[in-house]
């Protein structure tokens, strides 16, 4: 049952990444690109966790991958809210 839920979360993350890629292609805003990369990393992480030993999910590698994915989301939000060069003039 756990593998089924992990697969569903993996599939959902990858589909959300594709949606954000489409939004990025339509708008050209890097905000959507960072979100797509984050969800893509999270989906691949879930796939890796399902294929590897599920009991070893407390290893530092799992936390670093999640830190990277969530860091991309935080960076996207910060970059979106920072004043731009053209706005300062």
Backbone bond lengths (Angstrom), bond angles and torsions (degrees), N, CA, C in turn:
res aa  C-N    CA-C-N  psi(-1)  N-CA   C-N-CA  omega(-1)  CA-C   N-CA-C  phi
1 X - - - 1.450 - - 1.530 110.82 -
2 X 1.322 115.97 -38.11 1.463 120.00 -179.91 1.519 111.09 -63.48
3 X 1.338 116.25 -40.97 1.465 119.64 178.70 1.528 111.63 -63.76
4 X 1.323 116.64 -36.32 1.460 120.70 178.46 1.532 110.67 -64.17
5 X 1.323 117.28 -45.17 1.459 120.78 179.14 1.524 111.44 -67.65
6 X 1.333 116.49 -38.37 1.466 119.52 177.37 1.521 110.74 -64.04
7 X 1.315 117.10 -39.89 1.460 121.00 176.65 1.518 112.07 -64.89
8 X 1.316 117.02 -38.69 1.466 120.38 178.32 1.524 111.12 -66.81
9 X 1.327 117.16 -40.65 1.464 120.69 177.65 1.522 110.07 -65.95
10 X 1.330 117.09 -40.25 1.464 121.55 177.65 1.527 110.40 -61.31
11 X 1.318 116.59 -48.22 1.459 120.79 179.48 1.529 111.22 -62.15
12 X 1.319 116.70 -43.03 1.454 120.51 179.00 1.518 112.04 -62.66
13 X 1.320 117.17 -41.64 1.464 120.65 179.01 1.517 111.34 -64.17
14 X 1.317 117.01 -41.61 1.456 120.14 -179.72 1.531 111.76 -68.94
15 X 1.325 117.48 -35.23 1.464 120.87 177.57 1.529 110.28 -68.37
16 X 1.334 117.03 -41.20 1.459 120.23 177.14 1.526 109.92 -62.96
17 X 1.336 117.37 -38.13 1.467 120.92 176.94 1.525 110.68 -61.21
18 X 1.324 116.95 -39.80 1.463 119.59 177.98 1.526 111.93 -66.09
19 X 1.332 117.07 -37.75 1.464 120.13 176.53 1.526 110.87 -62.70
20 X 1.335 116.99 -44.42 1.460 119.69 179.17 1.525 111.39 -66.37
21 X 1.320 117.54 -33.78 1.472 119.57 175.23 1.525 110.85 -63.76
22 X 1.319 116.41 -38.52 1.467 119.50 178.06 1.526 110.73 -66.15
23 X 1.337 116.91 -41.81 1.462 120.17 177.58 1.521 110.36 -63.64
24 X 1.331 117.80 -39.08 1.460 121.14 178.22 1.530 110.75 -64.39
25 X 1.335 116.18 -41.75 1.465 119.98 179.68 1.528 111.17 -63.59
26 X 1.326 116.64 -38.60 1.463 120.26 -179.07 1.527 112.65 -73.83
27 X 1.343 116.91 -37.51 1.461 119.37 -174.16 1.524 113.78 -103.42
28 X 1.317 117.86 -26.70 1.454 120.90 -177.17 1.524 113.19 77.25
29 X 1.331 118.04 8.67 1.460 122.89 -178.58 1.527 109.49 -82.88
30 X 1.339 116.97 126.80 1.465 120.83 -178.45 1.521 112.40 -66.32
31 X 1.299 118.21 -19.57 1.457 122.59 176.69 1.530 110.30 -53.22
32 X 1.318 116.39 -46.35 1.464 120.99 -179.38 1.524 111.38 -70.48
33 X 1.313 117.17 -32.73 1.466 120.53 178.04 1.522 110.69 -65.96
34 X 1.336 117.52 -42.34 1.466 120.47 177.63 1.524 111.20 -64.23
35 X 1.313 116.64 -40.91 1.462 119.35 178.25 1.532 110.64 -65.79
36 X 1.324 117.97 -40.33 1.459 120.94 177.67 1.520 110.74 -61.75
37 X 1.326 116.80 -43.90 1.464 120.28 178.96 1.524 110.93 -63.19
38 X 1.320 116.68 -40.34 1.455 120.52 179.68 1.531 111.99 -63.12
39 X 1.319 116.58 -46.52 1.459 119.22 179.99 1.528 111.69 -70.30
40 X 1.319 117.36 -31.32 1.456 120.60 176.40 1.534 110.26 -66.34
41 X 1.327 116.74 -43.60 1.466 120.73 176.90 1.525 110.28 -62.55
42 X 1.317 116.59 -43.43 1.469 119.99 179.61 1.529 111.61 -63.84
43 X 1.336 117.39 -39.98 1.463 120.00 177.42 1.515 112.40 -64.90
44 X 1.327 116.77 -42.38 1.464 119.71 177.11 1.520 111.55 -66.60
45 X 1.329 116.17 -33.98 1.462 119.20 176.72 1.523 111.06 -64.62
46 X 1.313 117.08 -41.63 1.476 119.76 178.04 1.528 111.06 -64.09
47 X 1.323 116.59 -38.78 1.460 120.47 176.98 1.524 110.49 -64.02
48 X 1.319 116.57 -44.58 1.463 121.02 177.93 1.524 110.83 -61.85
49 X 1.337 117.06 -42.62 1.463 120.47 -179.51 1.527 111.33 -65.60
50 X 1.328 117.40 -33.79 1.469 119.96 179.60 1.524 111.30 -73.63
51 X 1.320 116.86 -36.57 1.462 119.91 -178.44 1.528 112.53 -80.78
52 X 1.318 116.84 -29.59 1.466 120.83 178.79 1.526 108.59 -86.29
53 X 1.289 115.24 -176.63 1.457 120.94 179.12 1.531 109.34 -66.75
54 X 1.304 117.21 117.92 1.470 121.80 -176.03 1.520 112.18 -70.05
55 X 1.321 117.81 -21.90 1.459 120.30 -178.95 1.523 112.34 -77.69
56 X 1.322 118.28 -12.77 1.465 121.57 -177.32 1.519 111.64 -98.04
57 X 1.314 117.63 30.78 1.454 119.97 -177.04 1.526 112.55 -78.94
58 X 1.313 117.84 -0.73 1.457 120.02 176.26 1.524 111.90 -95.60
59 X 1.326 117.65 12.33 1.456 120.75 178.46 1.526 110.21 -74.55
60 X 1.317 118.05 154.93 1.471 120.89 -178.81 1.526 113.12 -61.48
61 X 1.329 118.21 -28.57 1.466 120.48 -179.74 1.522 111.32 -60.37
62 X 1.308 117.36 -42.16 1.469 120.57 179.82 1.531 111.14 -63.25
63 X 1.322 115.85 -40.88 1.463 119.00 179.69 1.525 111.67 -69.45
64 X 1.320 117.63 -36.35 1.459 120.34 178.92 1.527 111.99 -67.65
65 X 1.323 116.59 -38.02 1.465 119.96 177.50 1.526 110.10 -65.16
66 X 1.320 116.70 -43.38 1.467 119.86 177.79 1.524 111.47 -66.28
67 X 1.334 116.85 -37.86 1.453 120.74 177.25 1.525 110.94 -61.66
68 X 1.320 116.90 -40.61 1.460 121.02 177.29 1.530 110.88 -63.16
69 X 1.327 116.65 -46.43 1.466 120.31 -178.77 1.530 111.48 -63.45
70 X 1.315 117.15 -46.12 1.468 119.68 -179.10 1.521 111.29 -73.08
71 X 1.329 116.85 -29.99 1.457 120.71 175.37 1.522 111.69 -64.01
72 X 1.334 116.69 -37.31 1.461 119.97 176.34 1.527 111.56 -63.31
73 X 1.307 116.66 -38.65 1.467 120.08 177.81 1.529 110.15 -65.29
74 X 1.334 116.14 -45.27 1.457 118.85 178.52 1.529 111.89 -63.13
75 X 1.335 117.01 -40.65 1.454 120.00 178.81 1.536 111.26 -64.18
76 X 1.326 116.55 -39.46 1.465 120.01 178.79 1.526 110.64 -61.60
77 X 1.319 116.58 -42.56 1.464 120.21 179.98 1.521 110.62 -67.06
78 X 1.336 116.50 -43.64 1.461 119.64 179.29 1.520 111.87 -64.47
79 X 1.324 116.64 -43.76 1.456 119.94 -179.49 1.525 111.83 -64.72
80 X 1.312 116.47 -35.51 1.465 120.39 179.24 1.525 111.15 -66.64
81 X 1.328 116.77 -33.01 1.459 120.52 -175.36 1.522 113.68 -94.93
82 X 1.321 118.74 -7.96 1.459 120.74 177.19 1.524 109.60 -73.29
83 X 1.332 117.12 145.52 1.469 118.47 177.29 1.525 110.32 -66.84
84 X 1.300 115.72 140.24 1.464 121.08 -178.66 1.519 109.70 -89.03
85 X 1.312 115.50 164.29 1.458 122.10 -178.85 1.535 111.06 -60.97
86 X 1.316 116.87 -42.13 1.472 119.83 -178.24 1.524 111.79 -72.31
87 X 1.352 117.58 -24.89 1.458 120.64 179.37 1.530 112.16 -75.55
88 X 1.321 117.35 -23.75 1.452 121.16 -178.50 1.533 112.56 -76.38
89 X 1.302 118.16 -21.15 1.476 121.90 -176.16 1.507 112.22 -85.16
